[in-house]
Amino acid sequence: MTGPVDWLEQALKTAEDDARYSEDRSVFFDVSDDAAVDHYRGAGSPSTVLRLVTGARQILAEHANDGSGDCRACADPCEPRMALPWPCRTVRLLAEAWGWEEGESC
């Protein structure tokens, strides 16, 4: 089973590939019926989806694994020097926003 990060990276790749495929075509996102496709189908245009993908990737980069299994951006507010385990709540919520559910694999 893979976690939310692997799932989200695959969903973002699918979204980006589908948006780029659809940019100059009249058919938009009639490529797949995956949960991620259902999520971004209502985004309105390929350019909107590409902006959403870029934003999600920026959040993932900011909340990356610091190499020791902690989130690089998150710290316990009561103990600022104590990082939170990765994937952090921000990454999990981002994955859920794209359609991931706990226990789901890519």
Biopython code that builds the backbone (N, CA, C, O; Angstrom):
import numpy as np
from Bio.PDB.StructureBuilder import StructureBuilder

atoms = [
    (1, "MET", "N", (0.844, -1.179, 0.000)),
    (1, "MET", "CA", (0.000, 0.000, 0.000)),
    (1, "MET", "C", (0.891, 1.244, 0.000)),
    (1, "MET", "O", (1.880, 1.303, 0.730)),
    (2, "THR", "N", (0.544, 2.220, -0.805)),
    (2, "THR", "CA", (1.288, 3.465, -0.832)),
    (2, "THR", "C", (0.549, 4.510, -0.020)),
    (2, "THR", "O", (-0.648, 4.388, 0.239)),
    (3, "GLY", "N", (1.270, 5.523, 0.372)),
    (3, "GLY", "CA", (0.680, 6.577, 1.173)),
    (3, "GLY", "C", (0.146, 7.715, 0.340)),
    (3, "GLY", "O", (0.094, 7.636, -0.887)),
    (4, "PRO", "N", (-0.254, 8.782, 1.022)),
    (4, "PRO", "CA", (-0.872, 9.910, 0.325)),
    (4, "PRO", "C", (0.067, 10.629, -0.634)),
    (4, "PRO", "O", (-0.389, 11.186, -1.632)),
    (5, "VAL", "N", (1.361, 10.629, -0.356)),
    (5, "VAL", "CA", (2.296, 11.362, -1.221)),
    (5, "VAL", "C", (2.417, 10.680, -2.580)),
    (5, "VAL", "O", (2.318, 11.336, -3.616)),
    (6, "ASP", "N", (2.632, 9.361, -2.576)),
    (6, "ASP", "CA", (2.716, 8.638, -3.855)),
    (6, "ASP", "C", (1.422, 8.770, -4.637)),
    (6, "ASP", "O", (1.431, 8.995, -5.848)),
    (7, "TRP", "N", (0.312, 8.629, -3.932)),
    (7, "TRP", "CA", (-0.993, 8.736, -4.587)),
    (7, "TRP", "C", (-1.161, 10.130, -5.190)),
    (7, "TRP", "O", (-1.575, 10.273, -6.341)),
    (8, "LEU", "N", (-0.833, 11.162, -4.394)),
    (8, "LEU", "CA", (-1.004, 12.536, -4.859)),
    (8, "LEU", "C", (-0.092, 12.841, -6.039)),
    (8, "LEU", "O", (-0.518, 13.486, -6.997)),
    (9, "GLU", "N", (1.146, 12.390, -5.986)),
    (9, "GLU", "CA", (2.056, 12.631, -7.111)),
    (9, "GLU", "C", (1.518, 12.009, -8.395)),
    (9, "GLU", "O", (1.631, 12.610, -9.463)),
    (10, "GLN", "N", (0.935, 10.820, -8.308)),
    (10, "GLN", "CA", (0.347, 10.181, -9.488)),
    (10, "GLN", "C", (-0.887, 10.945, -9.962)),
    (10, "GLN", "O", (-1.083, 11.129, -11.163)),
    (11, "ALA", "N", (-1.714, 11.389, -9.020)),
    (11, "ALA", "CA", (-2.912, 12.165, -9.384)),
    (11, "ALA", "C", (-2.525, 13.474, -10.064)),
    (11, "ALA", "O", (-3.160, 13.880, -11.037)),
    (12, "LEU", "N", (-1.489, 14.135, -9.558)),
    (12, "LEU", "CA", (-1.044, 15.386, -10.164)),
    (12, "LEU", "C", (-0.476, 15.156, -11.558)),
    (12, "LEU", "O", (-0.710, 15.956, -12.464)),
    (13, "LYS", "N", (0.263, 14.077, -11.733)),
    (13, "LYS", "CA", (0.792, 13.747, -13.055)),
    (13, "LYS", "C", (-0.348, 13.476, -14.037)),
    (13, "LYS", "O", (-0.322, 13.954, -15.171)),
    (14, "THR", "N", (-1.338, 12.714, -13.601)),
    (14, "THR", "CA", (-2.496, 12.424, -14.451)),
    (14, "THR", "C", (-3.232, 13.710, -14.814)),
    (14, "THR", "O", (-3.594, 13.925, -15.971)),
    (15, "ALA", "N", (-3.451, 14.566, -13.809)),
    (15, "ALA", "CA", (-4.142, 15.836, -14.052)),
    (15, "ALA", "C", (-3.377, 16.696, -15.034)),
    (15, "ALA", "O", (-3.960, 17.269, -15.954)),
    (16, "GLU", "N", (-2.068, 16.787, -14.840)),
    (16, "GLU", "CA", (-1.245, 17.598, -15.738)),
    (16, "GLU", "C", (-1.241, 17.029, -17.153)),
    (16, "GLU", "O", (-1.408, 17.772, -18.120)),
    (17, "ASP", "N", (-1.053, 15.723, -17.281)),
    (17, "ASP", "CA", (-1.050, 15.087, -18.607)),
    (17, "ASP", "C", (-2.380, 15.302, -19.318)),
    (17, "ASP", "O", (-2.407, 15.641, -20.501)),
    (18, "ASP", "N", (-3.489, 15.105, -18.593)),
    (18, "ASP", "CA", (-4.805, 15.285, -19.202)),
    (18, "ASP", "C", (-5.049, 16.739, -19.590)),
    (18, "ASP", "O", (-5.629, 17.011, -20.641)),
    (19, "ALA", "N", (-4.610, 17.676, -18.749)),
    (19, "ALA", "CA", (-4.802, 19.095, -19.051)),
    (19, "ALA", "C", (-3.989, 19.490, -20.277)),
    (19, "ALA", "O", (-4.477, 20.199, -21.157)),
    (20, "ARG", "N", (-2.752, 19.026, -20.325)),
    (20, "ARG", "CA", (-1.918, 19.358, -21.485)),
    (20, "ARG", "C", (-2.496, 18.733, -22.761)),
    (20, "ARG", "O", (-2.459, 19.351, -23.825)),
    (21, "TYR", "N", (-3.026, 17.521, -22.657)),
    (21, "TYR", "CA", (-3.661, 16.855, -23.799)),
    (21, "TYR", "C", (-4.879, 17.643, -24.264)),
    (21, "TYR", "O", (-5.149, 17.736, -25.462)),
    (22, "SER", "N", (-5.613, 18.212, -23.305)),
    (22, "SER", "CA", (-6.874, 18.879, -23.607)),
    (22, "SER", "C", (-6.740, 20.353, -23.957)),
    (22, "SER", "O", (-7.714, 20.973, -24.385)),
    (23, "GLU", "N", (-5.556, 20.925, -23.784)),
    (23, "GLU", "CA", (-5.387, 22.379, -23.974)),
    (23, "GLU", "C", (-5.895, 22.884, -25.317)),
    (23, "GLU", "O", (-6.563, 23.917, -25.367)),
    (24, "ASP", "N", (-5.598, 22.190, -26.395)),
    (24, "ASP", "CA", (-5.984, 22.665, -27.718)),
    (24, "ASP", "C", (-7.076, 21.824, -28.355)),
    (24, "ASP", "O", (-7.208, 21.798, -29.578)),
    (25, "ARG", "N", (-7.849, 21.143, -27.542)),
    (25, "ARG", "CA", (-8.911, 20.285, -28.055)),
    (25, "ARG", "C", (-10.243, 20.714, -27.468)),
    (25, "ARG", "O", (-10.294, 21.357, -26.420)),
    (26, "SER", "N", (-11.305, 20.358, -28.141)),
    (26, "SER", "CA", (-12.628, 20.725, -27.635)),
    (26, "SER", "C", (-13.095, 19.783, -26.534)),
    (26, "SER", "O", (-13.997, 20.131, -25.772)),
    (27, "VAL", "N", (-12.503, 18.600, -26.437)),
    (27, "VAL", "CA", (-12.877, 17.654, -25.388)),
    (27, "VAL", "C", (-11.961, 17.869, -24.195)),
    (27, "VAL", "O", (-10.738, 17.856, -24.331)),
    (28, "PHE", "N", (-12.551, 18.066, -23.036)),
    (28, "PHE", "CA", (-11.777, 18.329, -21.833)),
    (28, "PHE", "C", (-11.976, 17.213, -20.819)),
    (28, "PHE", "O", (-13.086, 17.006, -20.328)),
    (29, "PHE", "N", (-10.910, 16.499, -20.507)),
    (29, "PHE", "CA", (-10.920, 15.479, -19.470)),
    (29, "PHE", "C", (-11.902, 14.349, -19.727)),
    (29, "PHE", "O", (-12.546, 13.863, -18.797)),
    (30, "ASP", "N", (-12.021, 13.929, -20.975)),
    (30, "ASP", "CA", (-12.812, 12.743, -21.267)),
    (30, "ASP", "C", (-11.847, 11.579, -21.475)),
    (30, "ASP", "O", (-11.970, 10.822, -22.438)),
    (31, "VAL", "N", (-10.886, 11.446, -20.561)),
    (31, "VAL", "CA", (-9.797, 10.497, -20.724)),
    (31, "VAL", "C", (-9.904, 9.329, -19.754)),
    (31, "VAL", "O", (-9.532, 8.209, -20.104)),
    (32, "SER", "N", (-10.402, 9.561, -18.550)),
    (32, "SER", "CA", (-10.396, 8.539, -17.516)),
    (32, "SER", "C", (-11.542, 8.791, -16.554)),
    (32, "SER", "O", (-12.172, 9.848, -16.581)),
    (33, "ASP", "N", (-11.806, 7.802, -15.700)),
    (33, "ASP", "CA", (-12.846, 8.017, -14.698)),
    (33, "ASP", "C", (-12.304, 7.836, -13.282)),
    (33, "ASP", "O", (-13.061, 7.503, -12.370)),
    (34, "ASP", "N", (-10.992, 8.053, -13.088)),
    (34, "ASP", "CA", (-10.383, 7.959, -11.770)),
    (34, "ASP", "C", (-10.929, 9.032, -10.847)),
    (34, "ASP", "O", (-11.487, 10.030, -11.305)),
    (35, "ALA", "N", (-10.768, 8.825, -9.541)),
    (35, "ALA", "CA", (-11.237, 9.800, -8.552)),
    (35, "ALA", "C", (-10.609, 11.169, -8.778)),
    (35, "ALA", "O", (-11.290, 12.188, -8.660)),
    (36, "ALA", "N", (-9.321, 11.205, -9.100)),
    (36, "ALA", "CA", (-8.652, 12.486, -9.331)),
    (36, "ALA", "C", (-9.262, 13.205, -10.525)),
    (36, "ALA", "O", (-9.436, 14.423, -10.495)),
    (37, "VAL", "N", (-9.586, 12.457, -11.579)),
    (37, "VAL", "CA", (-10.209, 13.067, -12.754)),
    (37, "VAL", "C", (-11.555, 13.643, -12.370)),
    (37, "VAL", "O", (-11.891, 14.750, -12.791)),
    (38, "ASP", "N", (-12.335, 12.919, -11.580)),
    (38, "ASP", "CA", (-13.629, 13.427, -11.138)),
    (38, "ASP", "C", (-13.450, 14.726, -10.354)),
    (38, "ASP", "O", (-14.251, 15.652, -10.474)),
    (39, "HIS", "N", (-12.394, 14.779, -9.556)),
    (39, "HIS", "CA", (-12.161, 15.975, -8.750)),
    (39, "HIS", "C", (-11.866, 17.192, -9.615)),
    (39, "HIS", "O", (-12.448, 18.255, -9.395)),
    (40, "TYR", "N", (-10.983, 17.061, -10.587)),
    (40, "TYR", "CA", (-10.588, 18.249, -11.334)),
    (40, "TYR", "C", (-11.384, 18.471, -12.593)),
    (40, "TYR", "O", (-11.168, 19.469, -13.281)),
    (41, "ARG", "N", (-12.287, 17.588, -12.919)),
    (41, "ARG", "CA", (-13.109, 17.764, -14.121)),
    (41, "ARG", "C", (-13.882, 19.078, -14.064)),
    (41, "ARG", "O", (-14.056, 19.738, -15.089)),
    (42, "GLY", "N", (-14.345, 19.461, -12.885)),
    (42, "GLY", "CA", (-15.125, 20.688, -12.735)),
    (42, "GLY", "C", (-14.282, 21.944, -12.638)),
    (42, "GLY", "O", (-14.831, 23.018, -12.393)),
    (43, "ALA", "N", (-12.989, 21.859, -12.817)),
    (43, "ALA", "CA", (-12.118, 23.025, -12.660)),
    (43, "ALA", "C", (-12.374, 24.088, -13.721)),
    (43, "ALA", "O", (-12.056, 25.257, -13.504)),
    (44, "GLY", "N", (-12.935, 23.715, -14.848)),
    (44, "GLY", "CA", (-13.317, 24.701, -15.836)),
    (44, "GLY", "C", (-12.459, 24.776, -17.073)),
    (44, "GLY", "O", (-12.984, 24.991, -18.165)),
    (45, "SER", "N", (-11.168, 24.610, -16.945)),
    (45, "SER", "CA", (-10.302, 24.694, -18.115)),
    (45, "SER", "C", (-8.977, 24.022, -17.818)),
    (45, "SER", "O", (-8.586, 23.900, -16.657)),
    (46, "PRO", "N", (-8.285, 23.587, -18.857)),
    (46, "PRO", "CA", (-6.962, 22.994, -18.647)),
    (46, "PRO", "C", (-6.004, 23.952, -17.940)),
    (46, "PRO", "O", (-5.216, 23.521, -17.098)),
    (47, "SER", "N", (-6.061, 25.243, -18.269)),
    (47, "SER", "CA", (-5.138, 26.183, -17.631)),
    (47, "SER", "C", (-5.399, 26.296, -16.130)),
    (47, "SER", "O", (-4.461, 26.476, -15.353)),
    (48, "THR", "N", (-6.655, 26.192, -15.717)),
    (48, "THR", "CA", (-6.979, 26.200, -14.291)),
    (48, "THR", "C", (-6.394, 24.977, -13.612)),
    (48, "THR", "O", (-5.811, 25.079, -12.533)),
    (49, "VAL", "N", (-6.546, 23.825, -14.239)),
    (49, "VAL", "CA", (-6.002, 22.592, -13.673)),
    (49, "VAL", "C", (-4.485, 22.682, -13.561)),
    (49, "VAL", "O", (-3.913, 22.260, -12.556)),
    (50, "LEU", "N", (-3.833, 23.224, -14.576)),
    (50, "LEU", "CA", (-2.377, 23.350, -14.526)),
    (50, "LEU", "C", (-1.941, 24.263, -13.384)),
    (50, "LEU", "O", (-0.919, 24.007, -12.747)),
    (51, "ARG", "N", (-2.703, 25.327, -13.116)),
    (51, "ARG", "CA", (-2.388, 26.199, -11.972)),
    (51, "ARG", "C", (-2.594, 25.456, -10.656)),
    (51, "ARG", "O", (-1.788, 25.603, -9.737)),
    (52, "LEU", "N", (-3.659, 24.660, -10.548)),
    (52, "LEU", "CA", (-3.908, 23.872, -9.338)),
    (52, "LEU", "C", (-2.795, 22.851, -9.105)),
    (52, "LEU", "O", (-2.351, 22.655, -7.974)),
    (53, "VAL", "N", (-2.354, 22.209, -10.174)),
    (53, "VAL", "CA", (-1.262, 21.234, -10.071)),
    (53, "VAL", "C", (0.018, 21.929, -9.610)),
    (53, "VAL", "O", (0.720, 21.421, -8.736)),
    (54, "THR", "N", (0.319, 23.074, -10.187)),
    (54, "THR", "CA", (1.512, 23.820, -9.788)),
    (54, "THR", "C", (1.454, 24.192, -8.310)),
    (54, "THR", "O", (2.444, 24.036, -7.594)),
    (55, "GLY", "N", (0.318, 24.675, -7.853)),
    (55, "GLY", "CA", (0.161, 25.029, -6.445)),
    (55, "GLY", "C", (0.309, 23.832, -5.527)),
    (55, "GLY", "O", (0.950, 23.926, -4.480)),
    (56, "ALA", "N", (-0.276, 22.709, -5.907)),
    (56, "ALA", "CA", (-0.170, 21.492, -5.096)),
    (56, "ALA", "C", (1.285, 21.028, -5.021)),
    (56, "ALA", "O", (1.753, 20.612, -3.961)),
    (57, "ARG", "N", (1.988, 21.099, -6.128)),
    (57, "ARG", "CA", (3.401, 20.693, -6.130)),
    (57, "ARG", "C", (4.258, 21.631, -5.277)),
    (57, "ARG", "O", (5.221, 21.184, -4.654)),
    (58, "GLN", "N", (3.924, 22.911, -5.239)),
    (58, "GLN", "CA", (4.655, 23.849, -4.394)),
    (58, "GLN", "C", (4.428, 23.528, -2.917)),
    (58, "GLN", "O", (5.358, 23.604, -2.115)),
    (59, "ILE", "N", (3.201, 23.173, -2.559)),
    (59, "ILE", "CA", (2.901, 22.783, -1.180)),
    (59, "ILE", "C", (3.656, 21.509, -0.829)),
    (59, "ILE", "O", (4.235, 21.410, 0.253)),
    (60, "LEU", "N", (3.655, 20.530, -1.737)),
    (60, "LEU", "CA", (4.403, 19.291, -1.496)),
    (60, "LEU", "C", (5.890, 19.569, -1.292)),
    (60, "LEU", "O", (6.519, 18.973, -0.417)),
    (61, "ALA", "N", (6.454, 20.470, -2.095)),
    (61, "ALA", "CA", (7.878, 20.789, -1.968)),
    (61, "ALA", "C", (8.167, 21.461, -0.629)),
    (61, "ALA", "O", (9.187, 21.186, 0.002)),
    (62, "GLU", "N", (7.275, 22.332, -0.203)),
    (62, "GLU", "CA", (7.471, 23.020, 1.079)),
    (62, "GLU", "C", (7.352, 22.058, 2.256)),
    (62, "GLU", "O", (8.030, 22.221, 3.270)),
    (63, "HIS", "N", (6.496, 21.065, 2.116)),
    (63, "HIS", "CA", (6.245, 20.101, 3.187)),
    (63, "HIS", "C", (6.904, 18.753, 2.895)),
    (63, "HIS", "O", (6.336, 17.701, 3.188)),
    (64, "ALA", "N", (8.095, 18.792, 2.322)),
    (64, "ALA", "CA", (8.814, 17.570, 1.961)),
    (64, "ALA", "C", (9.429, 16.903, 3.189)),
    (64, "ALA", "O", (9.571, 17.510, 4.250)),
    (65, "ASN", "N", (9.784, 15.647, 3.007)),
    (65, "ASN", "CA", (10.498, 14.896, 4.036)),
    (65, "ASN", "C", (11.874, 15.539, 4.218)),
    (65, "ASN", "O", (12.582, 15.791, 3.243)),
    (66, "ASP", "N", (12.243, 15.800, 5.460)),
    (66, "ASP", "CA", (13.528, 16.459, 5.709)),
    (66, "ASP", "C", (14.709, 15.496, 5.708)),
    (66, "ASP", "O", (15.835, 15.887, 6.016)),
    (67, "GLY", "N", (14.455, 14.248, 5.364)),
    (67, "GLY", "CA", (15.510, 13.248, 5.327)),
    (67, "GLY", "C", (15.574, 12.397, 6.579)),
    (67, "GLY", "O", (16.211, 11.344, 6.591)),
    (68, "SER", "N", (14.916, 12.853, 7.630)),
    (68, "SER", "CA", (14.904, 12.073, 8.870)),
    (68, "SER", "C", (13.495, 11.614, 9.225)),
    (68, "SER", "O", (13.244, 11.152, 10.338)),
    (69, "GLY", "N", (12.577, 11.747, 8.264)),
    (69, "GLY", "CA", (11.212, 11.290, 8.483)),
    (69, "GLY", "C", (10.284, 12.333, 9.071)),
    (69, "GLY", "O", (9.174, 12.011, 9.494)),
    (70, "ASP", "N", (10.728, 13.583, 9.101)),
    (70, "ASP", "CA", (9.890, 14.676, 9.602)),
    (70, "ASP", "C", (9.577, 15.643, 8.471)),
    (70, "ASP", "O", (10.276, 15.690, 7.459)),
    (71, "CYS", "N", (8.504, 16.417, 8.664)),
    (71, "CYS", "CA", (8.147, 17.445, 7.683)),
    (71, "CYS", "C", (9.098, 18.618, 7.828)),
    (71, "CYS", "O", (9.370, 19.088, 8.933)),
    (72, "ARG", "N", (9.591, 19.075, 6.707)),
    (72, "ARG", "CA", (10.563, 20.170, 6.691)),
    (72, "ARG", "C", (9.919, 21.492, 7.135)),
    (72, "ARG", "O", (10.619, 22.363, 7.651)),
    (73, "ALA", "N", (8.599, 21.662, 6.945)),
    (73, "ALA", "CA", (7.957, 22.944, 7.224)),
    (73, "ALA", "C", (7.214, 22.966, 8.557)),
    (73, "ALA", "O", (7.113, 24.017, 9.189)),
    (74, "CYS", "N", (6.700, 21.839, 8.983)),
    (74, "CYS", "CA", (5.855, 21.815, 10.172)),
    (74, "CYS", "C", (6.671, 21.593, 11.445)),
    (74, "CYS", "O", (7.616, 20.805, 11.473)),
    (75, "ALA", "N", (6.286, 22.294, 12.467)),
    (75, "ALA", "CA", (6.884, 22.094, 13.781)),
    (75, "ALA", "C", (5.771, 22.140, 14.810)),
    (75, "ALA", "O", (4.751, 22.795, 14.598)),
    (76, "ASP", "N", (5.958, 21.463, 15.898)),
    (76, "ASP", "CA", (5.006, 21.484, 16.988)),
    (76, "ASP", "C", (4.964, 22.907, 17.547)),
    (76, "ASP", "O", (5.999, 23.429, 17.961)),
    (77, "PRO", "N", (3.776, 23.553, 17.568)),
    (77, "PRO", "CA", (3.716, 24.938, 18.044)),
    (77, "PRO", "C", (4.149, 25.094, 19.504)),
    (77, "PRO", "O", (4.581, 26.172, 19.910)),
    (78, "CYS", "N", (4.034, 24.030, 20.287)),
    (78, "CYS", "CA", (4.456, 24.097, 21.685)),
    (78, "CYS", "C", (5.957, 23.892, 21.833)),
    (78, "CYS", "O", (6.541, 24.296, 22.838)),
    (79, "GLU", "N", (6.575, 23.281, 20.861)),
    (79, "GLU", "CA", (8.016, 23.008, 20.884)),
    (79, "GLU", "C", (8.554, 23.232, 19.476)),
    (79, "GLU", "O", (8.709, 22.278, 18.713)),
    (80, "PRO", "N", (8.844, 24.502, 19.121)),
    (80, "PRO", "CA", (9.218, 24.838, 17.738)),
    (80, "PRO", "C", (10.375, 24.032, 17.170)),
    (80, "PRO", "O", (10.468, 23.873, 15.953)),
    (81, "ARG", "N", (11.244, 23.531, 18.003)),
    (81, "ARG", "CA", (12.382, 22.758, 17.482)),
    (81, "ARG", "C", (12.008, 21.303, 17.224)),
    (81, "ARG", "O", (12.830, 20.528, 16.735)),
    (82, "MET", "N", (10.783, 20.932, 17.546)),
    (82, "MET", "CA", (10.351, 19.547, 17.379)),
    (82, "MET", "C", (9.481, 19.438, 16.119)),
    (82, "MET", "O", (8.348, 19.919, 16.107)),
    (83, "ALA", "N", (9.993, 18.825, 15.091)),
    (83, "ALA", "CA", (9.267, 18.678, 13.826)),
    (83, "ALA", "C", (8.173, 17.626, 13.967)),
    (83, "ALA", "O", (8.206, 16.788, 14.868)),
    (84, "LEU", "N", (7.213, 17.689, 13.066)),
    (84, "LEU", "CA", (6.126, 16.714, 13.046)),
    (84, "LEU", "C", (6.421, 15.631, 12.014)),
    (84, "LEU", "O", (7.071, 15.901, 11.004)),
    (85, "PRO", "N", (5.948, 14.404, 12.259)),
    (85, "PRO", "CA", (6.217, 13.299, 11.329)),
    (85, "PRO", "C", (5.675, 13.592, 9.935)),
    (85, "PRO", "O", (4.660, 14.266, 9.759)),
    (86, "TRP", "N", (6.391, 13.059, 8.960)),
    (86, "TRP", "CA", (6.009, 13.205, 7.560)),
    (86, "TRP", "C", (5.412, 11.899, 7.057)),
    (86, "TRP", "O", (5.926, 10.843, 7.425)),
    (87, "PRO", "N", (4.370, 11.898, 6.247)),
    (87, "PRO", "CA", (3.712, 13.069, 5.699)),
    (87, "PRO", "C", (2.872, 13.777, 6.761)),
    (87, "PRO", "O", (2.153, 13.141, 7.531)),
    (88, "CYS", "N", (2.978, 15.084, 6.786)),
    (88, "CYS", "CA", (2.302, 15.893, 7.783)),
    (88, "CYS", "C", (0.817, 16.040, 7.444)),
    (88, "CYS", "O", (0.347, 15.574, 6.406)),
    (89, "ARG", "N", (0.110, 16.687, 8.333)),
    (89, "ARG", "CA", (-1.330, 16.893, 8.149)),
    (89, "ARG", "C", (-1.612, 17.700, 6.876)),
    (89, "ARG", "O", (-2.594, 17.434, 6.183)),
    (90, "THR", "N", (-0.772, 18.667, 6.570)),
    (90, "THR", "CA", (-0.958, 19.480, 5.360)),
    (90, "THR", "C", (-0.922, 18.609, 4.107)),
    (90, "THR", "O", (-1.767, 18.756, 3.224)),
    (91, "VAL", "N", (0.042, 17.711, 4.026)),
    (91, "VAL", "CA", (0.165, 16.824, 2.865)),
    (91, "VAL", "C", (-1.031, 15.885, 2.791)),
    (91, "VAL", "O", (-1.572, 15.655, 1.709)),
    (92, "ARG", "N", (-1.445, 15.344, 3.924)),
    (92, "ARG", "CA", (-2.601, 14.441, 3.932)),
    (92, "ARG", "C", (-3.877, 15.167, 3.503)),
    (92, "ARG", "O", (-4.671, 14.622, 2.735)),
    (93, "LEU", "N", (-4.076, 16.382, 3.990)),
    (93, "LEU", "CA", (-5.265, 17.153, 3.601)),
    (93, "LEU", "C", (-5.227, 17.523, 2.117)),
    (93, "LEU", "O", (-6.261, 17.516, 1.450)),
    (94, "LEU", "N", (-4.050, 17.843, 1.605)),
    (94, "LEU", "CA", (-3.916, 18.142, 0.180)),
    (94, "LEU", "C", (-4.277, 16.915, -0.651)),
    (94, "LEU", "O", (-5.002, 17.021, -1.641)),
    (95, "ALA", "N", (-3.771, 15.757, -0.248)),
    (95, "ALA", "CA", (-4.102, 14.522, -0.963)),
    (95, "ALA", "C", (-5.608, 14.245, -0.900)),
    (95, "ALA", "O", (-6.206, 13.841, -1.897)),
    (96, "GLU", "N", (-6.221, 14.461, 0.270)),
    (96, "GLU", "CA", (-7.667, 14.264, 0.391)),
    (96, "GLU", "C", (-8.431, 15.221, -0.519)),
    (96, "GLU", "O", (-9.453, 14.847, -1.094)),
    (97, "ALA", "N", (-7.942, 16.453, -0.653)),
    (97, "ALA", "CA", (-8.597, 17.425, -1.531)),
    (97, "ALA", "C", (-8.581, 16.969, -2.986)),
    (97, "ALA", "O", (-9.448, 17.349, -3.773)),
    (98, "TRP", "N", (-7.585, 16.147, -3.338)),
    (98, "TRP", "CA", (-7.476, 15.610, -4.695)),
    (98, "TRP", "C", (-8.137, 14.248, -4.833)),
    (98, "TRP", "O", (-8.104, 13.657, -5.913)),
    (99, "GLY", "N", (-8.739, 13.737, -3.760)),
    (99, "GLY", "CA", (-9.507, 12.508, -3.867)),
    (99, "GLY", "C", (-8.950, 11.294, -3.151)),
    (99, "GLY", "O", (-9.562, 10.227, -3.189)),
    (100, "TRP", "N", (-7.792, 11.429, -2.490)),
    (100, "TRP", "CA", (-7.200, 10.291, -1.770)),
    (100, "TRP", "C", (-7.999, 9.975, -0.525)),
    (100, "TRP", "O", (-8.506, 10.872, 0.150)),
    (101, "GLU", "N", (-8.107, 8.693, -0.229)),
    (101, "GLU", "CA", (-8.735, 8.243, 1.012)),
    (101, "GLU", "C", (-7.762, 7.353, 1.740)),
    (101, "GLU", "O", (-7.024, 6.596, 1.109)),
    (102, "GLU", "N", (-7.743, 7.427, 3.067)),
    (102, "GLU", "CA", (-6.844, 6.619, 3.881)),
    (102, "GLU", "C", (-6.932, 5.157, 3.435)),
    (102, "GLU", "O", (-8.022, 4.612, 3.259)),
    (103, "GLY", "N", (-5.780, 4.543, 3.258)),
    (103, "GLY", "CA", (-5.732, 3.150, 2.847)),
    (103, "GLY", "C", (-5.760, 2.933, 1.345)),
    (103, "GLY", "O", (-5.660, 1.797, 0.881)),
    (104, "GLU", "N", (-5.896, 4.012, 0.575)),
    (104, "GLU", "CA", (-5.954, 3.903, -0.888)),
    (104, "GLU", "C", (-4.538, 3.896, -1.459)),
    (104, "GLU", "O", (-3.653, 4.584, -0.948)),
    (105, "SER", "N", (-4.333, 3.139, -2.490)),
    (105, "SER", "CA", (-3.030, 3.112, -3.158)),
    (105, "SER", "C", (-3.178, 3.657, -4.568)),
    (105, "SER", "O", (-4.286, 3.776, -5.090)),
    (106, "CYS", "N", (-2.035, 3.987, -5.181)),
    (106, "CYS", "CA", (-2.087, 4.572, -6.532)),
    (106, "CYS", "C", (-2.162, 3.517, -7.593)),
    (106, "CYS", "O", (-2.212, 3.839, -8.781)),
]
sb = StructureBuilder()
sb.init_structure("model")
sb.init_model(0)
sb.init_chain("A")
sb.init_seg("    ")
for serial, (resi, resn, name, xyz) in enumerate(atoms, 1):
    if name == "N":
        sb.init_residue(resn, " ", resi, " ")
    sb.init_atom(name, np.array(xyz, "f"), 0.0, 1.0, " ", f" {name:<3s}", serial, name[0])
structure = sb.get_structure()
